């Protein structure tokens, strides 16, 4: 793991509600990626396995 940022899907404040964002990983290599979700005081990191 190199610790580089490869994509930022949303980087703005939004009003409360449900939102959907589509991720297209065709330009990324297969492997394990770490993603982080944050909203207010909530922060969660998880693994994403990308297989091609």
N, CA, C and O atoms as a MOPAC input file, in Angstrom:
PM7 MOZYME 1SCF
protein

 N      0.84400 1    -1.17600 1     0.00000 1
 C      0.00000 1     0.00000 1     0.00000 1
 C      0.88600 1     1.23500 1     0.00000 1
 O      1.76100 1     1.39800 1     0.85100 1
 N      0.64300 1     2.08200 1    -0.95600 1
 C      1.47000 1     3.26500 1    -1.12200 1
 C      0.92800 1     4.48700 1    -0.39200 1
 O      1.67100 1     5.44100 1    -0.16400 1
 N     -0.34700 1     4.48100 1    -0.02200 1
 C     -0.92900 1     5.61900 1     0.68400 1
 C     -1.25600 1     6.78700 1    -0.21700 1
 O     -1.35100 1     7.92000 1     0.25700 1
 N     -1.43200 1     6.54000 1    -1.51700 1
 C     -1.77500 1     7.60900 1    -2.44100 1
 C     -3.28800 1     7.71100 1    -2.59600 1
 O     -4.00900 1     6.72100 1    -2.46900 1
 N     -3.74700 1     8.90600 1    -2.86600 1
 C     -5.16100 1     9.11200 1    -3.18500 1
 C     -5.33900 1     8.85400 1    -4.67800 1
 O     -4.64700 1     9.45600 1    -5.49900 1
 N     -6.26500 1     7.96300 1    -5.03500 1
 C     -6.47900 1     7.64800 1    -6.44600 1
 C     -7.75700 1     8.26400 1    -6.99700 1
 O     -7.88800 1     8.41600 1    -8.21100 1
 N     -8.70700 1     8.62400 1    -6.13000 1
 C     -9.95200 1     9.23300 1    -6.59000 1
 C    -10.64800 1     9.91300 1    -5.42000 1
 O    -10.53800 1     9.47400 1    -4.27500 1
 N    -11.35200 1    10.97200 1    -5.71800 1
 C    -12.21100 1    11.63400 1    -4.74400 1
 C    -13.58600 1    11.74300 1    -5.38100 1
 O    -13.76500 1    12.46100 1    -6.36500 1
 N    -14.55600 1    11.03200 1    -4.82100 1
 C    -15.87800 1    10.98700 1    -5.44900 1
 C    -16.72000 1    12.20500 1    -5.12000 1
 O    -17.35600 1    12.77300 1    -6.00700 1
 N    -16.73300 1    12.61400 1    -3.86200 1
 C    -17.50700 1    13.78600 1    -3.44100 1
 C    -16.67300 1    14.54300 1    -2.41700 1
 O    -16.20100 1    13.96100 1    -1.44100 1
 N    -16.49300 1    15.83300 1    -2.64000 1
 C    -15.74500 1    16.65700 1    -1.69800 1
 C    -16.46200 1    17.99600 1    -1.54100 1
 O    -15.93400 1    19.04800 1    -1.90200 1
 N    -17.67300 1    17.93100 1    -0.99700 1
 C    -18.47400 1    19.13900 1    -0.79900 1
 C    -19.49700 1    18.89200 1     0.29900 1
 O    -19.82500 1    17.74500 1     0.60200 1
 N    -19.99500 1    19.96100 1     0.88900 1
 C    -21.05300 1    19.85100 1     1.89100 1
 C    -22.38000 1    19.64000 1     1.18600 1
 O    -22.66700 1    20.26700 1     0.16600 1
 N    -23.18400 1    18.74900 1     1.74600 1
 C    -24.51400 1    18.47100 1     1.18500 1
 C    -25.54100 1    18.53300 1     2.30500 1
 O    -25.22600 1    18.28100 1     3.46800 1
 N    -26.76100 1    18.87000 1     1.94300 1
 C    -27.85700 1    18.88200 1     2.91100 1
 C    -28.19300 1    17.44300 1     3.29100 1
 O    -27.85800 1    16.50800 1     2.56500 1
 N    -28.84900 1    17.27500 1     4.41900 1
 C    -29.23500 1    15.93700 1     4.87400 1
 C    -30.11100 1    15.27100 1     3.82100 1
 O    -30.93600 1    15.92700 1     3.18500 1
 N    -29.93200 1    13.97800 1     3.64200 1
 C    -30.71900 1    13.23700 1     2.67400 1
 C    -29.94700 1    12.04900 1     2.15500 1
 O    -28.86400 1    11.74200 1     2.65300 1
 N    -30.49400 1    11.37600 1     1.15700 1
 C    -29.84500 1    10.22000 1     0.53300 1
 C    -29.22600 1    10.64000 1    -0.78300 1
 O    -29.82700 1    11.36700 1    -1.57500 1
 N    -28.01600 1    10.16800 1    -0.99500 1
 C    -27.30600 1    10.47300 1    -2.22600 1
 C    -26.69400 1     9.19700 1    -2.77100 1
 O    -26.39500 1     8.26800 1    -2.02000 1
 N    -26.51300 1     9.15900 1    -4.06600 1
 C    -25.90100 1     8.02100 1    -4.72500 1
 C    -24.78500 1     8.53400 1    -5.62600 1
 O    -24.96000 1     9.51200 1    -6.35300 1
 N    -23.62900 1     7.86200 1    -5.57100 1
 C    -22.48500 1     8.22800 1    -6.39800 1
 C    -21.98200 1     6.96200 1    -7.06400 1
 O    -21.80500 1     5.93800 1    -6.40400 1
 N    -21.75300 1     7.02300 1    -8.36600 1
 C    -21.26000 1     5.86000 1    -9.09400 1
 C    -19.74400 1     5.92700 1    -9.20300 1
 O    -19.18400 1     6.96600 1    -9.55400 1
 N    -19.07900 1     4.80400 1    -8.89500 1
 C    -17.62500 1     4.71800 1    -8.95900 1
 C    -17.23400 1     3.89100 1   -10.17200 1
 O    -17.73300 1     2.78000 1   -10.35100 1
 N    -16.34500 1     4.42000 1   -11.00900 1
 C    -15.86500 1     3.71900 1   -12.19300 1
 C    -14.37000 1     3.46800 1   -12.01600 1
 O    -13.57000 1     4.40100 1   -12.08600 1
 N    -13.99300 1     2.21700 1   -11.78900 1
 C    -12.60100 1     1.87200 1   -11.53200 1
 C    -11.87800 1     1.29200 1   -12.72400 1
 O    -10.90500 1     0.55700 1   -12.55200 1
 N    -12.32700 1     1.60100 1   -13.93700 1
 C    -11.69800 1     1.00600 1   -15.12400 1
 C    -10.25100 1     1.46100 1   -15.31000 1
 O     -9.46000 1     0.74000 1   -15.91900 1
 N     -9.88900 1     2.62500 1   -14.80600 1
 C     -8.51900 1     3.13200 1   -14.95700 1
 C     -7.59400 1     2.66300 1   -13.83800 1
 O     -6.40300 1     2.97300 1   -13.85400 1
 N     -8.12400 1     1.92100 1   -12.86900 1
 C     -7.32200 1     1.45000 1   -11.73700 1
 C     -6.92800 1    -0.00900 1   -11.92600 1
 O     -7.63000 1    -0.77300 1   -12.58900 1
 N     -5.80800 1    -0.38200 1   -11.34200 1
 C     -5.35100 1    -1.76800 1   -11.39400 1
 C     -6.13200 1    -2.61100 1   -10.39400 1
 O     -6.66200 1    -2.08600 1    -9.41400 1
 N     -6.20300 1    -3.91800 1   -10.64000 1
 C     -6.80900 1    -4.83000 1    -9.67300 1
 C     -6.01500 1    -4.77800 1    -8.38100 1
 O     -4.79300 1    -4.62800 1    -8.40300 1
 N     -6.69700 1    -4.90100 1    -7.26500 1
 C     -6.00600 1    -4.89100 1    -5.98400 1
 C     -6.93600 1    -4.50800 1    -4.86300 1
 O     -8.15200 1    -4.42600 1    -5.04000 1
 N     -6.34600 1    -4.27300 1    -3.69800 1
 C     -7.09500 1    -3.88600 1    -2.50600 1
 C     -6.92700 1    -2.38600 1    -2.30800 1
 O     -5.80700 1    -1.87400 1    -2.29900 1
 N     -8.03300 1    -1.69300 1    -2.15300 1
 C     -8.04200 1    -0.25400 1    -1.93900 1
 C     -8.74900 1     0.03300 1    -0.61700 1
 O     -9.64100 1    -0.71200 1    -0.21300 1
 N     -8.35600 1     1.09700 1     0.04600 1
 C     -8.98600 1     1.54700 1     1.29300 1
 C     -9.79600 1     2.79700 1     0.95600 1
 O     -9.28700 1     3.73200 1     0.33800 1
 N    -11.06800 1     2.79900 1     1.37000 1
 C    -11.86500 1     4.00700 1     1.17200 1
 C    -12.33700 1     4.53300 1     2.51600 1
 O    -12.48800 1     3.78000 1     3.47700 1
 N    -12.56800 1     5.84300 1     2.56600 1
 C    -12.97400 1     6.50300 1     3.80800 1
 C    -14.25200 1     7.28900 1     3.57300 1
 O    -14.35300 1     8.07100 1     2.62700 1
 N    -15.23300 1     7.07000 1     4.45200 1
 C    -16.47100 1     7.84300 1     4.45200 1
 C    -16.45800 1     8.73500 1     5.67700 1
 O    -16.15400 1     8.27900 1     6.77900 1
 N    -16.78600 1    10.00300 1     5.49100 1
 C    -16.84400 1    10.89500 1     6.65000 1
 C    -18.01700 1    11.85200 1     6.50000 1
 O    -18.28300 1    12.38100 1     5.42100 1
 N    -18.71100 1    12.05800 1     7.61400 1
 C    -19.84600 1    12.96900 1     7.66700 1
 C    -19.94200 1    13.50800 1     9.08200 1
 O    -20.25100 1    12.76300 1    10.01200 1
 N    -19.68400 1    14.77800 1     9.25100 1
 C    -19.68800 1    15.35800 1    10.59800 1
 C    -18.62200 1    14.70100 1    11.44900 1
 O    -17.44600 1    14.69900 1    11.08300 1
 N    -19.02500 1    14.13800 1    12.59300 1
 C    -18.08500 1    13.44100 1    13.48400 1
 C    -17.89000 1    11.98200 1    13.10100 1
 O    -17.03300 1    11.30600 1    13.67200 1
 N    -18.66800 1    11.48200 1    12.14500 1
 C    -18.58200 1    10.09200 1    11.72300 1
 C    -17.47800 1     9.91300 1    10.68800 1
 O    -17.45100 1    10.61800 1     9.67900 1
 N    -16.56500 1     8.97000 1    10.93500 1
 C    -15.51500 1     8.61900 1     9.97800 1
 C    -15.37800 1     7.10700 1     9.99100 1
 O    -15.24600 1     6.49800 1    11.05200 1
 N    -15.41100 1     6.49800 1     8.79700 1
 C    -15.27100 1     5.04800 1     8.70000 1
 C    -14.41600 1     4.69900 1     7.49600 1
 O    -14.62200 1     5.23600 1     6.40700 1
 N    -13.45600 1     3.80000 1     7.68500 1
 C    -12.59900 1     3.31900 1     6.59900 1
 C    -12.86800 1     1.83200 1     6.37600 1
 O    -13.05300 1     1.07800 1     7.33100 1
 N    -12.88800 1     1.42200 1     5.13300 1
 C    -13.11800 1     0.01300 1     4.78300 1
 C    -12.26100 1    -0.35700 1     3.59900 1
 O    -11.70400 1     0.50800 1     2.92300 1
 N    -12.15800 1    -1.66300 1     3.34800 1
 C    -11.39800 1    -2.17100 1     2.21700 1
 C    -12.33100 1    -2.43200 1     1.03900 1
 O    -13.48200 1    -2.82900 1     1.21600 1
 N    -11.82200 1    -2.20300 1    -0.14900 1
 C    -12.53300 1    -2.49400 1    -1.38100 1
 C    -11.60300 1    -3.35600 1    -2.22500 1
 O    -10.45800 1    -2.97300 1    -2.46600 1
 N    -12.07800 1    -4.51000 1    -2.67500 1
 C    -11.28500 1    -5.38200 1    -3.55000 1
 C    -11.77100 1    -5.17600 1    -4.97200 1
 O    -12.94100 1    -5.39900 1    -5.28000 1
 N    -10.85800 1    -4.74700 1    -5.83800 1
 C    -11.18500 1    -4.50000 1    -7.23700 1
 C    -10.58000 1    -5.62100 1    -8.07800 1
 O     -9.36100 1    -5.78700 1    -8.12800 1
 N    -11.44600 1    -6.38100 1    -8.73400 1
 C    -11.00900 1    -7.48500 1    -9.59000 1
 C    -11.41900 1    -7.20900 1   -11.02300 1
 O    -12.53200 1    -6.75600 1   -11.29100 1
 N    -10.52000 1    -7.48300 1   -11.92300 1
 C    -10.82500 1    -7.27000 1   -13.35000 1
 C    -10.70900 1    -8.56400 1   -14.09600 1
 O    -10.92500 1    -8.60000 1   -15.30700 1

